[in-house]
Amino acid sequence: MDKRTVEDTPRQGVVHILNSAVLVLNGNFEPLNVTRVRRALLLLIRGKAEMIENGRGYLQAETARLEVPSVIRLSSYVRRPIQPLRLTRRDVFLRDGNTCQYCGKTSRELTLDHVLPRHRGGQNTWDNVVAACVRCNHRKAGRTPREAGMHLLTEPVAPRPNPYHTFYRFLGANESWRKFFPEPRRGSAHGWNGHEGSAS
């Protein structure tokens, strides 16, 4: 975005800028969450945060010309809770590398298989759900792998939470944020290293 003052833009443009995303870094420079410019300016004015990057231009207030932030850092460290990763079809496939966990073939036409079938008490949990190709799922047919003479390539486990995955959807429109994040590891959901976190 160009650095003209916000007062030079139409009113709808001002509203858009004030609602733009701002990356909030924790006191130790780790990404904490994403907020709006409106909220970020309040944190800056109250001395609860410092400007790290001005990527939104300037706002002419009555008594001052304010930089509009794209990245701020909190003045103190905030402990962030890490949410467990919710089990979804997409994330199971990502955890398993889009690979059938019985035959090892990579496919775009995968299904979800319950290792212990649900009609026999199997739960819809990370340690009981795997990616399976249509052929292997049909072959297993409501039995356990042992009963079907099949073997799992890897033991299904719940991914460890990655506190960064919820930020990645913002990076396409905010390239300058990338330097604050570790590179996503191959084969991980959302660029996770096996898991998820949350942003507020």
Backbone as a chain_set.jsonl record, in Angstrom:
{"seq": "MDKRTVEDTPRQGVVHILNSAVLVLNGNFEPLNVTRVRRALLLLIRGKAEMIENGRGYLQAETARLEVPSVIRLSSYVRRPIQPLRLTRRDVFLRDGNTCQYCGKTSRELTLDHVLPRHRGGQNTWDNVVAACVRCNHRKAGRTPREAGMHLLTEPVAPRPNPYHTFYRFLGANESWRKFFPEPRRGSAHGWNGHEGSAS", "coords": {"N": [[0.844, -1.201, 0.0], [0.384, 2.319, -0.674], [1.972, 5.164, 0.936], [0.313, 7.348, 1.503], [-1.575, 9.739, 3.438], [-4.243, 8.658, 5.539], [-6.317, 10.418, 5.68], [-6.515, 11.448, 3.178], [-7.866, 9.623, 1.717], [-10.98, 8.194, 0.487], [-13.943, 7.995, 2.593], [-14.869, 5.335, 2.853], [-12.539, 4.051, 2.317], [-10.994, 4.666, 4.551], [-12.372, 3.3, 6.554], [-11.935, 0.709, 5.646], [-9.142, 0.506, 5.961], [-8.875, 0.822, 8.758], [-10.005, -1.526, 9.533], [-8.24, -3.375, 8.662], [-5.929, -6.161, 8.811], [-3.649, -6.719, 11.495], [-0.594, -7.933, 12.574], [0.104, -9.25, 15.7], [2.752, -9.395, 17.849], [4.164, -11.299, 20.483], [5.696, -10.411, 23.648], [8.179, -11.57, 23.399], [8.684, -11.559, 20.726], [7.416, -13.585, 19.317], [4.79, -14.65, 17.131], [1.547, -13.812, 18.184], [-1.258, -13.207, 17.889], [-3.822, -12.06, 15.575], [-5.046, -8.874, 14.961], [-7.183, -5.958, 14.488], [-6.491, -2.85, 12.756], [-7.673, -0.732, 14.107], [-7.852, -1.64, 16.807], [-5.143, -2.121, 17.269], [-4.038, 0.459, 17.148], [-5.09, 1.583, 19.484], [-3.747, 0.062, 21.421], [-1.139, 0.918, 20.945], [-1.314, 3.696, 21.487], [-1.933, 3.614, 24.189], [0.372, 2.718, 25.241], [0.833, 0.019, 25.474], [1.925, -1.486, 23.547], [4.403, -1.633, 20.907], [5.341, -0.133, 17.789], [6.269, -2.15, 15.111], [6.278, -2.559, 12.346], [5.262, -0.3, 9.827], [2.898, -0.659, 7.668], [0.671, 0.351, 6.533], [0.339, 3.005, 5.961], [-0.534, 6.377, 6.896], [-2.385, 8.049, 9.491], [-4.183, 10.908, 9.913], [-4.811, 12.464, 12.774], [-6.62, 14.677, 15.037], [-4.71, 16.06, 16.546], [-2.316, 14.886, 15.936], [-0.181, 13.033, 13.678], [-0.556, 9.823, 12.876], [1.184, 6.748, 12.555], [0.09, 3.964, 10.707], [-0.138, 0.757, 11.73], [1.219, -2.44, 10.605], [2.423, -4.471, 11.835], [2.781, -5.092, 15.262], [4.287, -5.118, 18.559], [3.721, -6.506, 21.722], [4.192, -4.908, 24.891], [4.746, -6.464, 27.063], [5.165, -9.944, 28.019], [2.784, -12.393, 27.104], [1.138, -15.226, 28.196], [0.184, -17.765, 26.052], [-2.575, -19.83, 25.443], [-2.627, -23.099, 24.027], [-4.633, -24.554, 21.737], [-6.127, -27.786, 21.374], [-5.896, -29.741, 18.371], [-8.626, -29.836, 16.256], [-10.296, -32.639, 14.967], [-10.49, -33.128, 11.591], [-11.525, -34.047, 8.282], [-9.817, -33.049, 6.272], [-7.498, -32.449, 7.748], [-6.731, -34.94, 8.724], [-5.979, -36.192, 6.342], [-3.823, -34.556, 5.667], [-2.125, -34.979, 7.85], [-1.489, -37.651, 7.359], [-0.113, -37.447, 5.037], [-1.52, -37.478, 2.611], [-1.717, -40.123, 1.895], [-2.574, -43.526, 1.562], [-2.977, -45.418, 4.417], [-2.744, -48.113, 4.501], [-1.962, -49.393, 2.055], [-0.049, -47.659, 1.152], [-0.137, -46.014, -1.059], [-0.242, -42.886, -2.73], [-2.937, -40.702, -3.108], [-5.593, -38.721, -4.511], [-8.117, -39.35, -4.054], [-9.086, -40.161, -1.408], [-10.404, -41.818, 1.516], [-11.892, -41.712, 4.801], [-10.982, -43.937, 7.322], [-12.076, -45.87, 10.043], [-10.149, -47.385, 12.35], [-10.801, -49.268, 14.42], [-13.926, -50.258, 13.782], [-16.774, -48.054, 13.781], [-19.302, -49.107, 14.357], [-18.657, -51.018, 16.09], [-17.907, -49.826, 18.35], [-15.784, -48.112, 17.952], [-14.13, -44.969, 18.162], [-14.424, -41.55, 16.972], [-11.688, -40.418, 16.784], [-8.298, -39.091, 16.885], [-6.478, -41.207, 17.167], [-7.791, -43.32, 16.097], [-8.576, -42.952, 13.526], [-7.752, -43.003, 10.111], [-6.248, -42.195, 6.909], [-7.408, -43.715, 3.958], [-7.315, -45.469, 0.879], [-9.919, -45.935, -1.58], [-10.103, -48.591, -2.431], [-8.729, -50.079, -0.43], [-10.28, -49.439, 1.768], [-12.721, -50.605, 1.098], [-11.907, -53.239, 1.036], [-11.234, -53.731, 3.69], [-13.683, -53.347, 4.988], [-15.484, -52.904, 7.389], [-14.174, -54.364, 9.323], [-11.527, -55.08, 11.714], [-8.072, -54.141, 11.146], [-6.467, -56.416, 11.583], [-8.281, -58.55, 11.42], [-8.912, -58.315, 8.768], [-6.584, -58.986, 7.576], [-4.715, -57.0, 7.141], [-2.296, -54.328, 7.464], [-1.381, -51.474, 9.336], [0.575, -48.776, 8.164], [1.694, -46.772, 9.721], [1.332, -45.862, 13.151], [-1.611, -44.305, 14.118], [-1.746, -41.072, 15.491], [-2.505, -38.244, 17.605], [-1.82, -35.034, 16.312], [0.81, -32.88, 17.414], [0.201, -29.722, 18.884], [0.585, -26.864, 16.824], [1.368, -23.578, 17.191], [1.155, -21.792, 15.106], [-0.356, -22.286, 12.794], [-2.883, -21.121, 12.275], [-2.313, -18.608, 11.385], [-1.382, -18.692, 8.808], [-3.17, -18.297, 6.684], [-3.331, -15.587, 6.417], [-0.991, -14.757, 5.278], [-0.687, -14.544, 2.489], [-1.678, -12.059, 1.73], [-0.126, -10.471, 3.23], [2.815, -10.35, 2.944], [5.092, -9.391, 4.232], [4.949, -10.348, 6.776], [5.954, -12.89, 6.873], [8.582, -13.304, 7.725], [8.468, -13.513, 10.447], [7.675, -16.011, 11.091], [8.314, -19.548, 11.447], [9.424, -21.712, 8.793], [6.901, -23.628, 7.176], [6.666, -27.148, 7.675], [7.118, -29.847, 5.434], [4.395, -31.946, 4.56], [2.804, -31.43, 6.73], [-0.184, -30.449, 8.398], [-1.671, -27.423, 7.432], [0.77, -26.238, 7.228], [1.721, -27.034, 9.544], [3.705, -28.628, 12.035], [2.855, -31.001, 12.441], [0.572, -30.032, 13.693], [-1.848, -27.896, 15.428], [-2.692, -24.48, 16.392], [-4.071, -21.493, 17.821], [-5.481, -18.338, 16.883], [-6.415, -15.173, 18.089]], "CA": [[0.0, 0.0, 0.0], [1.173, 3.541, -0.683], [2.061, 5.789, 2.246], [-0.428, 8.592, 1.643], [-2.302, 9.773, 4.701], [-5.583, 8.109, 5.45], [-7.28, 11.506, 5.498], [-6.623, 11.72, 1.751], [-8.631, 8.565, 1.081], [-12.419, 8.28, 0.725], [-14.357, 7.48, 3.896], [-14.899, 3.88, 2.832], [-11.151, 3.597, 2.379], [-10.566, 4.779, 5.947], [-12.986, 2.174, 7.266], [-11.224, -0.498, 5.219], [-7.823, 0.507, 6.591], [-9.031, 0.592, 10.197], [-10.391, -2.922, 9.725], [-7.196, -4.235, 8.11], [-5.289, -7.057, 9.77], [-2.358, -6.355, 12.085], [0.036, -9.029, 13.297], [0.515, -8.906, 17.063], [3.828, -10.229, 18.37], [4.278, -11.345, 21.937], [6.846, -9.666, 24.136], [9.405, -12.247, 22.962], [8.66, -11.471, 19.268], [6.703, -14.69, 18.689], [3.429, -14.275, 16.741], [0.562, -14.105, 19.225], [-2.571, -13.24, 17.252], [-4.072, -11.049, 14.55], [-6.092, -7.948, 15.373], [-7.494, -4.93, 13.499], [-5.755, -1.596, 12.92], [-8.369, 0.057, 15.134], [-7.422, -2.14, 18.115], [-3.696, -1.948, 17.369], [-3.771, 1.868, 17.46], [-5.386, 1.785, 20.907], [-2.645, -0.526, 22.187], [0.018, 1.8, 20.784], [-1.57, 4.956, 22.187], [-1.93, 3.358, 25.628], [1.698, 2.275, 25.649], [0.848, -1.419, 25.721], [2.594, -2.131, 22.419], [5.266, -0.765, 20.112], [5.274, -0.325, 16.344], [7.366, -2.893, 14.494], [6.233, -2.222, 10.921], [4.178, 0.534, 9.317], [2.618, -1.096, 6.311], [-0.671, 0.799, 6.173], [0.298, 4.436, 5.698], [-0.623, 7.296, 8.04], [-3.706, 8.549, 9.851], [-4.089, 12.261, 10.455], [-5.755, 12.735, 13.851], [-6.779, 16.109, 15.278], [-3.492, 16.663, 17.102], [-1.098, 14.146, 15.59], [-0.168, 12.183, 12.487], [-0.244, 8.498, 13.397], [1.527, 5.66, 11.646], [-0.88, 2.873, 10.755], [0.728, -0.421, 11.809], [0.9, -3.756, 10.063], [2.955, -5.385, 12.856], [3.105, -4.475, 16.548], [4.767, -6.051, 19.588], [3.252, -6.165, 23.056], [5.254, -4.455, 25.789], [5.032, -7.534, 28.02], [4.901, -11.296, 27.521], [1.475, -12.946, 27.442], [1.096, -16.678, 28.006], [-0.886, -18.106, 25.117], [-3.033, -21.222, 25.498], [-2.595, -23.799, 22.745], [-5.831, -25.372, 21.605], [-5.926, -29.066, 20.686], [-6.324, -29.716, 16.972], [-9.908, -30.491, 15.997], [-10.169, -33.645, 13.927], [-11.252, -32.892, 10.367], [-11.134, -34.886, 7.143], [-8.661, -32.427, 5.618], [-6.302, -32.535, 8.579], [-6.301, -36.338, 8.757], [-5.247, -36.436, 5.098], [-2.543, -33.85, 5.748], [-1.277, -35.705, 8.803], [-1.058, -38.902, 6.744], [0.601, -37.169, 3.794], [-2.367, -37.851, 1.471], [-1.285, -41.479, 1.564], [-3.332, -44.611, 2.177], [-2.195, -45.972, 5.519], [-2.699, -49.566, 4.377], [-1.159, -49.818, 0.902], [1.037, -46.706, 0.949], [-0.28, -45.259, -2.302], [-0.726, -41.514, -2.628], [-4.132, -40.547, -3.931], [-6.47, -37.589, -4.233], [-9.433, -39.912, -3.766], [-8.96, -40.881, -0.149], [-11.543, -41.875, 2.424], [-11.512, -41.867, 6.203], [-11.267, -45.272, 7.847], [-11.975, -46.058, 11.488], [-9.378, -48.612, 12.57], [-11.841, -50.076, 15.054], [-15.148, -49.722, 13.182], [-17.66, -47.32, 14.686], [-20.414, -49.955, 14.793], [-18.142, -51.895, 17.145], [-17.475, -48.992, 19.471], [-14.651, -47.257, 17.607], [-14.4, -43.545, 18.326], [-13.952, -40.635, 15.934], [-10.552, -39.775, 17.438], [-7.065, -39.094, 16.093], [-5.782, -42.496, 17.215], [-8.627, -44.369, 15.515], [-8.964, -42.559, 12.165], [-6.624, -42.906, 9.178], [-6.559, -42.044, 5.489], [-7.385, -44.993, 3.244], [-7.832, -45.399, -0.485], [-11.231, -46.573, -1.702], [-9.919, -50.041, -2.555], [-8.389, -50.654, 0.874], [-11.423, -49.263, 2.663], [-13.686, -51.641, 0.733], [-11.345, -54.538, 1.419], [-11.317, -53.84, 5.153], [-15.119, -53.631, 5.096], [-16.098, -53.02, 8.709], [-13.401, -55.238, 10.21], [-10.27, -54.504, 12.183], [-7.004, -54.495, 10.203], [-6.017, -57.794, 11.813], [-9.298, -59.451, 10.879], [-8.884, -58.207, 7.305], [-5.255, -59.352, 7.098], [-4.073, -55.764, 6.693], [-1.418, -53.723, 8.464], [-1.195, -50.024, 9.257], [1.962, -48.381, 7.921], [2.113, -45.997, 10.888], [0.32, -45.799, 14.202], [-2.245, -42.98, 14.116], [-1.639, -40.314, 16.74], [-2.947, -36.852, 17.521], [-0.712, -34.123, 16.045], [1.166, -31.911, 18.462], [-0.251, -28.39, 18.47], [1.49, -25.855, 16.279], [0.686, -22.312, 17.455], [1.223, -20.856, 13.988], [-1.087, -22.635, 11.574], [-4.023, -20.243, 12.003], [-1.841, -17.35, 10.799], [-0.904, -18.845, 7.441], [-4.13, -17.789, 5.704], [-3.138, -14.143, 6.273], [0.316, -14.424, 4.721], [-0.757, -14.193, 1.08], [-1.916, -10.618, 1.601], [0.795, -9.773, 4.135], [4.095, -11.03, 2.737], [6.115, -8.923, 5.172], [4.819, -11.075, 8.037], [6.553, -14.224, 6.795], [9.857, -13.412, 8.452], [8.211, -13.752, 11.864], [7.208, -17.383, 11.251], [9.183, -20.611, 10.941], [8.93, -22.278, 7.546], [6.074, -24.818, 7.363], [7.337, -28.39, 7.318], [6.413, -30.622, 4.409], [3.577, -33.033, 5.062], [2.102, -31.054, 7.939], [-1.423, -29.716, 8.14], [-1.612, -25.962, 7.536], [2.125, -25.864, 7.487], [2.103, -27.363, 10.902], [4.703, -29.638, 12.23], [1.958, -31.959, 12.908], [-0.588, -29.624, 14.477], [-2.536, -26.626, 15.355], [-2.828, -23.551, 17.493], [-5.173, -20.602, 17.514], [-5.239, -16.904, 16.966], [-7.619, -14.505, 18.556]], "C": [[0.874, 1.243, 0.0], [1.05, 4.238, 0.661], [1.324, 7.113, 2.342], [-1.195, 8.573, 2.961], [-3.713, 9.274, 4.49], [-6.609, 9.205, 5.218], [-7.472, 11.845, 4.022], [-7.466, 10.677, 1.021], [-10.117, 8.754, 1.352], [-12.778, 7.628, 2.056], [-14.368, 5.958, 3.926], [-13.494, 3.298, 2.869], [-10.606, 3.647, 3.788], [-11.103, 3.61, 6.748], [-12.264, 0.88, 6.925], [-9.868, -0.599, 5.906], [-7.927, 0.2, 8.079], [-9.432, -0.844, 10.508], [-9.36, -3.899, 9.163], [-6.514, -5.038, 9.211], [-3.932, -6.525, 10.223], [-1.828, -7.565, 12.842], [0.496, -8.536, 14.656], [1.572, -9.902, 17.517], [3.812, -10.187, 19.89], [5.516, -10.562, 22.362], [8.172, -10.258, 23.701], [9.508, -12.333, 21.437], [8.032, -12.683, 18.584], [5.302, -14.228, 18.297], [2.42, -14.72, 17.798], [-0.844, -14.205, 18.653], [-2.647, -12.188, 16.158], [-5.227, -10.18, 15.03], [-6.357, -6.96, 14.242], [-6.669, -3.676, 13.773], [-6.367, -0.767, 14.041], [-7.895, -0.335, 16.541], [-5.928, -1.918, 18.32], [-3.337, -0.508, 17.728], [-4.044, 2.168, 18.931], [-4.263, 1.235, 21.783], [-1.405, 0.355, 22.117], [-0.154, 3.088, 21.58], [-1.49, 4.779, 23.703], [-0.591, 2.845, 26.14], [1.801, 0.795, 25.941], [1.526, -2.196, 24.599], [3.482, -1.118, 21.721], [5.123, -1.118, 18.638], [6.502, -1.103, 15.876], [7.43, -2.59, 13.004], [5.028, -1.344, 10.623], [3.943, 0.12, 7.876], [1.294, -0.589, 5.797], [-0.767, 2.296, 5.894], [0.198, 5.255, 6.969], [-2.061, 7.747, 8.247], [-3.542, 9.92, 10.483], [-5.191, 12.465, 11.494], [-5.813, 14.24, 14.076], [-5.474, 16.76, 15.714], [-2.207, 15.959, 16.693], [-1.292, 13.353, 14.303], [0.316, 10.808, 12.931], [0.153, 7.533, 12.29], [0.481, 4.558, 11.811], [-0.109, 1.557, 10.68], [0.258, -1.61, 10.986], [1.423, -4.835, 11.007], [3.249, -4.586, 14.117], [3.618, -5.552, 17.499], [4.272, -5.582, 20.948], [4.426, -5.802, 23.951], [5.639, -5.52, 26.804], [4.662, -8.878, 27.411], [3.541, -11.781, 28.006], [1.506, -14.447, 27.187], [-0.081, -17.024, 27.1], [-1.283, -19.573, 25.255], [-2.981, -21.836, 24.106], [-3.773, -24.762, 22.697], [-5.481, -26.702, 20.944], [-6.482, -28.982, 19.27], [-7.622, -30.494, 16.791], [-9.76, -31.454, 14.825], [-11.087, -33.299, 12.759], [-10.713, -33.806, 9.274], [-9.853, -34.354, 6.5], [-7.392, -32.624, 6.434], [-5.818, -33.968, 8.768], [-5.487, -36.648, 7.507], [-3.878, -35.753, 5.123], [-1.594, -34.546, 6.715], [-0.679, -36.947, 8.157], [-0.398, -38.701, 5.383], [-0.175, -37.53, 2.542], [-2.021, -39.24, 0.949], [-2.158, -42.502, 2.278], [-2.462, -45.285, 3.232], [-2.168, -47.495, 5.534], [-1.807, -50.012, 3.222], [-0.015, -48.86, 0.583], [0.946, -45.887, -0.32], [-0.822, -43.859, -2.029], [-1.896, -41.338, -3.583], [-4.889, -39.291, -3.543], [-7.88, -38.064, -3.896], [-9.346, -40.794, -2.528], [-10.274, -40.866, 0.624], [-11.004, -41.903, 3.85], [-11.897, -43.27, 6.65], [-11.11, -45.273, 9.357], [-11.316, -47.411, 11.73], [-10.244, -49.643, 13.283], [-13.165, -49.498, 14.57], [-16.091, -49.086, 14.202], [-18.802, -48.197, 15.189], [-19.973, -50.959, 15.853], [-17.546, -51.095, 18.298], [-16.289, -48.099, 19.18], [-15.031, -45.784, 17.654], [-13.857, -42.734, 17.149], [-12.832, -39.778, 16.524], [-9.298, -39.935, 16.591], [-6.382, -40.454, 16.072], [-6.615, -43.646, 16.65], [-9.065, -44.058, 14.081], [-7.721, -42.418, 11.297], [-7.14, -42.656, 7.765], [-6.451, -43.409, 4.82], [-7.915, -44.787, 1.831], [-9.149, -46.175, -0.539], [-11.094, -48.093, -1.721], [-9.636, -50.684, -1.198], [-9.548, -50.534, 1.857], [-12.482, -50.327, 2.376], [-13.192, -53.02, 1.16], [-11.471, -54.76, 2.925], [-12.766, -54.07, 5.586], [-15.638, -53.881, 6.508], [-15.4, -53.968, 9.659], [-12.21, -54.477, 10.767], [-9.2, -54.864, 11.161], [-6.55, -55.949, 10.356], [-6.997, -58.796, 11.212], [-9.277, -59.46, 9.357], [-7.536, -58.609, 6.722], [-4.486, -58.167, 6.554], [-3.243, -55.174, 7.826], [-1.336, -52.214, 8.245], [0.278, -49.704, 9.057], [2.528, -47.598, 9.093], [0.983, -45.994, 11.905], [-0.302, -44.404, 14.215], [-2.16, -42.317, 15.483], [-2.174, -38.903, 16.518], [-1.739, -35.965, 17.271], [-0.428, -33.22, 17.245], [0.771, -30.514, 18.0], [0.87, -27.513, 17.931], [0.794, -24.506, 16.441], [0.599, -21.382, 16.251], [0.239, -21.112, 12.855], [-2.241, -21.69, 11.268], [-3.61, -18.915, 11.374], [-1.614, -17.466, 9.293], [-1.87, -18.304, 6.393], [-3.987, -16.287, 5.484], [-1.89, -13.79, 5.459], [0.283, -14.041, 3.247], [-0.91, -12.699, 0.863], [-0.968, -9.796, 2.461], [2.166, -10.443, 4.093], [5.144, -10.626, 3.763], [6.045, -9.649, 6.509], [5.637, -12.366, 8.05], [7.824, -14.369, 7.625], [9.671, -13.688, 9.94], [7.784, -15.195, 12.148], [8.259, -18.385, 10.786], [8.587, -21.164, 9.655], [8.076, -23.502, 7.838], [6.84, -26.059, 6.94], [6.474, -29.201, 6.363], [5.622, -31.761, 5.052], [2.813, -32.704, 6.321], [0.856, -30.266, 7.597], [-1.217, -28.244, 8.381], [-0.191, -25.494, 7.694], [2.478, -26.161, 8.904], [3.114, -28.454, 10.92], [4.002, -30.84, 12.787], [0.823, -31.368, 13.657], [-0.991, -28.174, 14.54], [-2.489, -25.776, 16.599], [-3.957, -22.619, 17.155], [-4.762, -19.163, 17.612], [-6.513, -16.247, 17.414], [-7.628, -13.077, 18.079]], "O": [[1.958, 1.251, 0.583], [0.14, 3.946, 1.437], [1.672, 7.938, 3.187], [-1.435, 7.508, 3.53], [-4.303, 9.439, 3.421], [-7.658, 8.955, 4.625], [-8.472, 12.458, 3.651], [-7.75, 10.833, -0.166], [-10.488, 9.4, 2.333], [-12.02, 6.815, 2.585], [-13.932, 5.351, 4.905], [-13.276, 2.199, 3.381], [-9.839, 2.772, 4.189], [-10.376, 2.998, 7.531], [-12.01, 0.052, 7.8], [-9.487, -1.67, 6.379], [-7.15, -0.598, 8.603], [-9.221, -1.323, 11.622], [-9.577, -5.11, 9.183], [-6.518, -4.652, 10.38], [-3.173, -5.958, 9.436], [-2.537, -8.151, 13.659], [1.193, -7.527, 14.757], [1.321, -11.106, 17.564], [3.487, -9.166, 20.497], [6.29, -10.106, 21.52], [9.179, -9.553, 23.634], [10.324, -13.091, 20.912], [8.115, -12.792, 17.361], [4.676, -13.483, 19.051], [2.441, -15.866, 18.246], [-1.547, -15.184, 18.906], [-1.663, -11.513, 15.856], [-6.262, -10.692, 15.457], [-5.81, -7.111, 13.15], [-6.203, -3.466, 14.894], [-5.644, -0.168, 14.837], [-7.577, 0.527, 17.36], [-5.495, -1.567, 19.417], [-2.428, -0.279, 18.527], [-3.305, 2.929, 19.555], [-3.874, 1.862, 22.768], [-0.7, 0.522, 23.113], [0.768, 3.519, 22.273], [-1.037, 5.675, 24.416], [-0.437, 2.57, 27.33], [2.752, 0.355, 26.587], [1.685, -3.414, 24.686], [3.342, 0.091, 21.91], [4.822, -2.259, 18.287], [7.635, -0.753, 16.209], [8.514, -2.385, 12.457], [3.921, -1.601, 11.096], [4.694, 0.5, 6.977], [0.824, -1.031, 4.749], [-1.855, 2.8, 5.617], [0.765, 4.89, 7.998], [-2.849, 7.818, 7.304], [-2.837, 10.068, 11.48], [-6.361, 12.621, 11.144], [-5.132, 14.997, 13.385], [-5.164, 17.879, 15.304], [-1.119, 16.395, 17.069], [-2.414, 13.048, 13.899], [1.473, 10.651, 13.318], [-0.463, 7.504, 11.224], [0.046, 4.263, 12.924], [0.515, 1.272, 9.657], [-0.931, -1.769, 10.709], [0.941, -5.967, 10.994], [3.886, -3.534, 14.06], [3.41, -6.744, 17.275], [4.387, -4.405, 21.287], [5.526, -6.329, 23.787], [6.741, -5.485, 27.35], [3.939, -8.946, 26.417], [3.187, -11.604, 29.172], [1.859, -14.889, 26.094], [-1.212, -16.616, 27.361], [-0.43, -20.457, 25.193], [-3.262, -21.161, 23.116], [-3.885, -25.669, 23.522], [-4.634, -26.746, 20.052], [-7.427, -28.238, 19.008], [-7.7, -31.673, 17.135], [-9.161, -31.11, 13.806], [-12.303, -33.191, 12.918], [-9.578, -34.277, 9.345], [-8.925, -35.113, 6.219], [-6.334, -32.931, 5.883], [-4.622, -34.195, 8.953], [-4.436, -37.284, 7.586], [-2.891, -36.317, 4.65], [-0.403, -34.687, 6.435], [0.49, -37.265, 8.374], [-0.152, -39.665, 4.66], [0.424, -37.854, 1.517], [-2.028, -39.499, -0.254], [-2.447, -42.357, 3.466], [-1.329, -45.675, 2.95], [-1.635, -48.102, 6.463], [-0.983, -50.911, 3.39], [0.89, -49.209, -0.175], [1.869, -45.133, -0.63], [-1.728, -43.669, -1.218], [-1.843, -41.778, -4.732], [-4.838, -38.85, -2.396], [-8.732, -37.27, -3.498], [-9.513, -42.012, -2.598], [-11.134, -40.013, 0.408], [-9.808, -42.094, 4.071], [-13.006, -43.733, 6.384], [-10.134, -44.745, 9.89], [-11.86, -48.453, 11.361], [-10.401, -50.765, 12.803], [-13.499, -48.363, 14.91], [-16.184, -49.537, 15.344], [-19.229, -48.049, 16.334], [-20.796, -51.662, 16.441], [-16.784, -51.618, 19.11], [-15.823, -47.391, 20.073], [-16.123, -45.402, 17.235], [-12.957, -43.172, 16.432], [-12.999, -38.578, 16.738], [-9.231, -40.785, 15.703], [-5.772, -40.822, 15.068], [-6.204, -44.805, 16.712], [-9.837, -44.813, 13.49], [-6.746, -41.785, 11.702], [-8.313, -42.878, 7.468], [-5.517, -44.167, 5.084], [-8.853, -44.02, 1.617], [-9.449, -46.971, 0.35], [-11.885, -48.798, -1.095], [-10.226, -51.708, -0.855], [-9.768, -51.423, 2.679], [-13.072, -50.885, 3.301], [-13.977, -53.863, 1.594], [-11.783, -55.865, 3.369], [-13.033, -54.899, 6.456], [-16.173, -54.952, 6.792], [-15.962, -54.342, 10.689], [-11.922, -53.359, 10.339], [-9.39, -55.797, 10.38], [-6.28, -56.626, 9.364], [-6.594, -59.769, 10.574], [-9.582, -60.473, 8.729], [-7.357, -58.578, 5.504], [-3.698, -58.305, 5.618], [-3.46, -55.484, 8.997], [-1.235, -51.743, 7.112], [1.137, -50.297, 9.71], [3.705, -47.738, 9.427], [-0.188, -46.112, 11.545], [0.423, -43.415, 14.315], [-2.468, -42.932, 16.504], [-2.278, -38.435, 15.384], [-0.722, -36.119, 17.947], [-1.337, -32.852, 17.989], [0.987, -30.163, 16.84], [1.955, -27.433, 18.508], [-0.28, -24.309, 15.874], [0.031, -20.295, 16.355], [0.021, -20.228, 12.027], [-2.551, -21.475, 10.096], [-4.461, -18.173, 10.883], [-1.648, -16.463, 8.579], [-1.437, -17.892, 5.317], [-4.466, -15.762, 4.479], [-1.747, -12.656, 5.003], [1.142, -13.284, 2.794], [-0.341, -12.138, -0.074], [-1.001, -8.566, 2.426], [2.617, -11.027, 5.078], [5.998, -11.436, 4.125], [6.987, -9.574, 7.298], [5.975, -12.876, 9.118], [8.102, -15.441, 8.162], [10.627, -14.061, 10.621], [7.556, -15.563, 13.3], [9.009, -18.115, 9.848], [7.375, -21.092, 9.451], [8.462, -24.338, 8.656], [7.582, -26.029, 5.958], [5.249, -29.229, 6.481], [6.103, -32.444, 5.957], [2.226, -33.596, 6.934], [0.835, -29.507, 6.628], [-0.659, -27.846, 9.403], [0.032, -24.423, 8.258], [3.438, -25.602, 9.433], [3.345, -29.128, 9.916], [4.585, -31.608, 13.553], [0.088, -32.145, 14.267], [-0.508, -27.34, 13.774], [-2.277, -26.268, 17.707], [-4.748, -22.929, 16.264], [-3.823, -18.807, 18.324], [-7.6, -16.749, 17.127], [-8.567, -12.335, 18.368]]}, "num_chains": 1, "name": "protein.A"}
